[in-house]
Amino acid sequence: DGVKIRTPVQLCRDPMVESNEQLRQFYTKYQHLLSSLTYDNASWQLCSVTALHSVDDSLEAVFAWNWQIADAYYVSITNYSKQSVDAAVALSLADVDITNTSLTVIFSNSGDNSAIAKIPNGLECRLQPYDAMIVSVRRAI
């Protein structure tokens, strides 16, 4: 419903919070796009996420995974925290040197394509609160 507060199960009642329609619409589009880019036989991998500049507690709420379909790799990175994060996402792509790839942001709530860059072992990204992005990684021609 786009709410930012989750109620502990033992309380049995949600606090009075207005749902965030914009956030709900964003995650609906995000989930729809993810389901269209995946299939059961894809090779999935959870990615390690670390802070770029310092210790950042909000990184506990940042998740990333990649999968392969044919010759294309896709990376999904989601920030479930209330803070902006600068993160490094470790990628181990079979037989692919990340420095010889092209990146295409397929989906991002912020629309900021400069928020992603290649680093030697993966990707560097900046995500706004409750933001997510899907990136296509392909061998450069």
N, C-alpha and C positions, 0 to 999 in steps of 0.2 A: 504493500500500500504506500510505499514511499515514506514510511515513518523512520525516524532516526533513533528512536528509543525502543529497546526491546525489554519487555517485562520479564523478570525472573519467574520461573514456573511456579514457585511456591507462593507468590502473591496472588495468583489466579485472576487478577484484574489489571487491565492496561490503564496507565494514566491518561488523562484527557490531553491528547496531542492531535493537532491537525495533521493530516497526511499531506505530504509534499507531492503534488500532482506532477510537477516537472521531473522530480527524481524518479517517481514511479514510471513515467513515460520513457525516461532514459534507460532504466534497467529492462523494461519490456523490449525496447529496440535492441539493446545489447544482447539479451538472451535469445531473441529471434535470430539475430545475425550469427551468433555462436552456433545455434542449432543448424543453420543453413551451411556453415563452413565445416561441419564435422560429420563423421560417419563412424560406424561401429568398428571398422577395421583400421582406423587411424592409429598411428603409433604415438601414444601420449607420454608426456614426461612433466613432472612437477619441477619448477625451477627454483633455485635458491635466490633469495632477495636480500641484499645487504644495503646499508646506508652508504651514500657516496662521500659525505663530508664528515660526519660525526655519528655518535651513537644516537639513534632516533627510535624512541619507543613506539612511534606510530607505525613503524615497519612491521610490527606484529600483526597489523591488519591489512597488509599488502600481500596479495597472492598472485603468482604467475605460473603459467604452464604453457608448454608448447606441444604442437602435434604436427605430423607430416601427412600430406596428401599428395601422392605422386612426387613431383620434383619440388613442390612448394612446402615451406615451413610456415607455420603461423604461431604467433605468440600473443597470449591474452594476459594483460596485467590489470589488476583491479585494486583500487585503494578504498578500503572500507572504513578509513579513519576520518576524523574531523579536521585533520591537518593536511596541508600540502606536503608531499614527500619527494625527495630526490633519491632515487634508488638505482642500484646496479642489479641487473637480472642476469644471472649466469646461464649461458646456453651451451649445450653440447649437441651440436647438429652433426649427424653422421657424414663424414667425408666432405664437410663444408667449412671453409675458412671464413669466419664472419667478416673479415676485412675485405673479402672479395664478393660481397653480396650487395643487393639493393634492397632498401627498406621502403615499404609503402604503408602508411597509416590507413587502414581500412575503416576504422571507426574510432572516434574519440569524442567525448562530450565537450571538451574544451575547444576542439577544432584546431588545436595548436600542433601542427606537424613538426615544429622545431623542438618539441618536447621529448624527442627520441633521437638517440645517436648511437653509433657503434663504438664499442670499446673492445679491447683485445679478447676478452672471454665472454662477450655477450652484448647487452644493451644497457644504455644509461637512459633513464627516463625521469620526467617530472610529471607528477599527477596531482591534480587539485583534489580537495576533499570529496569523497564519494565518487571519484572519477574512475574511468576504465578506458582501456584502449586495446585494439586488436591490430597487430602489425603483421604484414606479409614479409617474409624473408626469402629472397630468391637469389640464386647464383647470378652474378653479374655477367653479362654477355660481352 
